[in-house]
Amino acid sequence: MLLYRLLAQIAFRLYALRLQIAVAMGRLAHESFDERLGRGPKRDSAAPLVWIHGASNGELASARPVIDTLIARAPGLSILVTANTETGRDLARSWQQTRLHADLAPLDYPGAVRRFLDRWRPAALVVIENELWPERLAACAARGIPVLVIGARMSARSYRNWTRLRSLTARILGAIRYLSAQDSGSEGRFRDLGLVSARFGPVVNLKSATTARNTSESLPFPRETTLLAASTHEGEEAAVLDAFARARLKIPGLRLILAPRHPRRRDAIEALIRASGLAFATRSRGARPDPDTTVYLADTMGEMDLWYRAAGMTFVGGSLVDRGGHTPFEPAAHGSAILHGPHISNSAPAYTALAEAKAAIDVASAAELAAGIVALADGEAGARLAAAATAALAPLAAGAALDPFYTALGEATGLPALAS
């Protein structure tokens, strides 16, 4: 831990300087700078508060059903959501829950963590997936703040790194009261590292708990011939636009909703759409689509339910470029047929289930994506594939596997209502 703190001090000073430069150049709000340093007004309520932390959009989106359940079961409970990115924080804020607060997570440095805990005084910390920061967990342990981890993920590579730091690893794991792994492989690695058996809960993939949410708005597009490109990354939009243009040569009535992972890339994506020659409208500029809109750039936060509801087929982003692929559970929950690229390691069990059931279309190029779009634009084919995906993913649903987590959190915070 001493070595970690020495290295963290160097990294902290360099990163803080980088943040200051970003603020000076207008690339980062001063509010965000303060949040990263743990600064801000102290919470003026003595009501219990649970701190939930996830790296960014994907982790927080997967945790939303848990957050909704906690708020519903404990009327006096507040939730603090933190992320490492502004887009993740802004996503949580877009949910507009009256008892939900959202900040950037403090840097893993003693002063920043201390100020953060003094401000918020959480009753417990809930970590999503693999955000196990040593200083943060050590500070919680020192203050008697229980730490619970759900959907914990540990790759073989991370495991090898952890085994080289046995003393630090023991300290981190010693702070964890409850852990449910995302898959059996991750659970086995945590066991091998020394987390005691009594602290394990059932394996839980939080992304499988996704549910379709109703929206008051609808788009003037025919669903069966509308494609959603969901959570795309740099390098994917050009391929999607190429594939879409090819498919439109055969089916002129096709529509595309392009929802990039990072809305801040709006200007670059608009340039790509202009270069393609396709007519488009941009959500963040206040433009609403009409029946003649060909491409709708959906560059806002917190509206994915609207896009899934409008699209009969979904290309899952992060899979044509090597980003591990985003979750297939969201399109499946909305009855949208799934297309994806070859990079799917982040949700390998789910994609394996889809492949075995032939319940998704795997593409490796713009040409293959175009062919898949044309095949699914037949409404019956898209509906069949969507139904097959729902059936294939059903056995992986979190369901009752989250009940032990609610019980453990209720016991840790003294809020027994959470277990009901």
N, C-alpha and C positions, 0 to 999 in steps of 0.2 A: 504494500500500500504506500510506503514511503517513496519507493521508486516511482510508482504511478503518479504520486502527487508532484514529484520533482519534474517529471516529464510533462504533466498536465499544466504546471505553472508556465513552462516555456510555451506550450501550445496555446494556453489561454491568452498570454500577452500578445502573441502573434495574431491570434484570431480576433482579439478585441481591437487591435490596430486595423485589421482588415475591415471589421464592422464600422469603425470610425470613418475610414476612407469611403465606405459605401454610403454612409449617412451624408458625408460632405458632398458626394457626387450625386446625391438624390436617388440612389438606387435602393436605399433602405430607410424606412421611416424611423425617426428617433424613438418612437414608442417601441418598435421592435428591438432596437439596440438596448433600451432599458430592460425589456423583458428578458433578453438573453443574459443580462447581468443580475437578474433577480430583483430588479428595482421596481418600485411602484407603490401605490397606496396600500395600506394594510386593510384586510377585509374587516368590515365593521359589524359582522354578525358572529354570534357564538354558536349558531346552528352547525351540526356536523357537515363536513364536506369531504367527499372522496375525490382524490386526484387520479385521473386516468390519463396515461401517457402513451402515445403511439408516434411512430416516426413521422408519418405524413398522411396524405389523403387515404391511401388504401387501408392502412391499419385503423384509422379513425372511422372510416366508413364501415369497416367490418365490425367495429365495436359499437356502432350506433344502436343495434337492437338491445345490447346489454345496458347502455346508457338509458334508453327509453324504459327498460324494465326497472332499473333502479329508481328512476324518478317516479314511476307509477306506483311502486310498492312502498316507498318511504316519502310521504308528502313533505316532511321537514328536512329532507336531505338536499344539499346542493352538490353539483358536480363541477369540478375544474378539469378541463381538457387541455392538454398541452401537446405540442408537436415541435419537431425540429425545423419545420418550414413554415413560411408565411401562408402558403397555399393550404397547408393542413390546418393551421389555426383559423384561417378565414372560412374554410369549409365548416368547421365546428360552429363558428359564429353564424353562418348562414342558416343553421337549423332553427335559430330564434327560439330556443327553449328559455323560459323565464328563469329557471333555476340552474342554468348552465353558463359557466364562465369559460373563456378560452384565452390562452396566452401562449407565447413561445416558451419552450422549456428552458430552464436555466442551463448555462454551460456547466459542465461537470468539474467545477472548481469550488473549493471550500467556501469562499466568500459569496459567490453567486448562489450556491445551494442554500447556504445559511439564510441569506436575505429572502430567498424565495419561500423557504419553510416558515420563517418569521411572519411573512406577509399573509400566507394562506392558511397556515395551521391545519393541515389535512389530518383526517382521522385515519386514513389508509391511502396507500399508493397501489394502483392497479396498473401493471405494465402489460402492454399488448405486444406479443410476439417476442422480439429479441433485443429490446432496449434496456439492457442490464448494465447501467452505468455505475462504476464502483463508488465514486464519491456520493452520488445520490443515494444509493442503497445503504452505504455506511452511515450517512447522516440520518436516514430514517431509522435505522437500527439503534443509533445512539439516542434518539428521541422517543423510542418505543412506538414508532409508527409502523404498523404491519405492512408488509409488501406481499402482494399477490400477483401472479403472472398467469395470463390466459392466452392460449394459442402459442405457447413458447416454441420457438423454432431454433434449432442448432444444426448447422450443416457439418459434414465430416471435416471440412477445412477449419471451421471455427472450433470444433472439438479439439483438433490437434493444437491449435493456438492456446486454448484454455489449459491443456495438459502441461504446457511449458511454464505456466504461472500458477502452480498448485496453491501457494499461500494466498494469493489474491483471489483465486477461484473459490477457495474455502470461505473466505470472508464474504464474498458476494452471495454464495449459496446459503451461508448462515443467516443472511438477512431475509431470506424468502420463507414465508409462512405456508404458502400454498402455490402449487404450480400445476397447470394442465398443459401438456405438450400439444403441439399441432399434429404430430404424427408419431407413430411408434418408434421410428428411428431417432427422432429428437428426444423422446422420453428416455430411451436407452442410453443416450449420451449424457443426459443430465444425471441419470443413476450412476453411470460409471465415474462421473466427476465427483460424486459423493453426496448428492442431495438425498436425504433420508426418505425412506419409503412412505412414512406417515404423512409427508407433506405433498404427495402427489394426488392430483385429481384425475378424472377420466380424460382421455385424449379428446381435444376439442379443436376443430377448425372453425374459427369464428366466421370466416367468410361464408360458411355453409348456413349460417343463421340469417342470411339476407332474406328480406321479405319485400314484396312489391308494395309500394305506397301509392295511394291515390293522389292525383293532382287535379287542381281545378281547371287548369289550362289544357288545351289540346292543340295539335298542329294540323294544318289543312293538307296533310299528306296521306295518300292511301298506304295503310300500314304494310301490306304484303309486298309492296314494291319500294319500301324505304329501308335504306341501310344506315345503321349507326356505326360509326368508327369510334369506339369507346376508349378513352384514356390513351390516345396515341402519343408517341414520343417522336423526337426529332429523327428524321430519316424514314418515318412511316407515312407521313401525310402525302408525300410525293407519290409513293407507291399506291396508296389508297386512291388518290385522285386519278392516277393512270388507270388503275383497274376499273374504277367507276366509269371513266370516260369510255373505255373499251366496252363495258357492259351496256352502256347507253346506246351504243351503235346497234345493238340487237333489241334492247328494250328502252325506247326513248322516254318512257314515263318514269324511269327510276329517279328517286330522290336520295340525297345524302345528308345526314346529320353528322358533322365532324366535331367531336368533343375532345380536344387535346387534354392531356394530363396536366399541363401547366398553362393556364390561360395567359400568362405573361408573354407567351410566344405568339400572341395574336397577329402582330404586324407581319412577321415572317410567314405565317400560315396564309394570311390574306394575299401576300405576294405570290405564293404558290398557286392559290386558287385563280388569281387573275391570269397567271401565266398559262393555266390550263384552258382558259377561255370559257369557263363555266360561270353562269350567273349565280351570284351568291348574296347572302345577307348575314350580318354579324350581330349576334345577340347582345354583346356588351356595348354596342353602339346604339342600342335601343331599337334596332330593326326587327320587325316581326315578319315571319315568312308569309307569303301568299301562295296560292296554288301553282304559280309559275316559277317560284323559287326552286332552283335546282340543287344548290348546296347551302345548308344553313350551318354557319360556324357557331357552335354552341360553346362559347368560351366564358362561361360563368360557373360559379361554384354552387353546389347544393341542388342541382336540378337534374341529376341523372335519371331519376324516376320518370320525369317528363320525356326524356329522350328515349329511354327503353320502351316506354308505353307507346311511343309513336313509330317504333321500328320493328318490322317483322323479322329482321335479320341483323345480327351484330357481329362486326369484326372486333375481336378483343385485342386491344393495343398492348404494346410492350412485348409482342411475340414475333414480329417480323425483324425487329432489332433485338439485340441480346440484352433484354431487361428482365427476363424471367417470366414474362407474361402476367397479365392481371387476371383476376378471378373470373371463372365462367359461371359462378353461382348467381351473379346479378342478372345477366341476360336470361338464364334459365328460369329464375324466379318470375320474370316478366313474360315468359313464353316467347322469347325471341330466339330464333335459330342462330347457332354459333358457328363462326368461322375464326380460325386462329392460325398464327404462324408456328414455326418450329421451336421457338424459345419459350418453354412453358415450365421451367423448373420450379418456379415459386408455388405452383399449385399442381405438382406432378401427380398425386393420387387422383385428383379430380379429373385431370385430362386423360389419365390412364383409363379411368372408368368410362369416359366419353368415347375414347378410341375403341375399347372393347365392345361397346354397344353400338358402334358406328353412329354416334349421336352428335357429331360435329364434323366440320370440314376442315382438314388440315391443309394449309397452303404455304408455299415457299417463295412465291413470286407474284408480281402484279398480274401476270397472265393467268396464273392459277386462281388468284383471288377473283378476277373478272369472271372466270368460268363458274366459280362457286356462287357468285352473286346471281348470275343468269339462271343457274339451276334452282336457287331458292326463291327467285322472284315469282315462280309458280307458287301461288299461295298455299296449295295443298302440300307441296314438297316442304316448304318452310314450316308449316304447322306440324307435319310429321316429325321433322328433325327436332323441333323445339320440344315436342312431347317426349321424344326419346331421350333428350338431354335431361329433362325433369325427372324421368324415371331412373336414369343412370346415376344421377347425383343424389337421389333421395336417401340411399343408405349411408351417405356421408354427412347427413344433416346433424347439427349440434344437438338439437332437441333437449332431452332431459340431462344430457351430459353437463350442462351448465348449472344444474341445480346444486351440486356440491360447492360450486364457486359461490353462489349466492349465500348458501349456508355459512361457508367459511368467512365471507365478508361480513355477514351479520354478526357472527360471533366476535370478529376482530374489532368491529366498530360499536358494538352494543346496540345494534339496530336489528332486533329479531325479525322485523317485518320483511327484511330482505329475503329471508329463507322461505317465505310463504309462496 
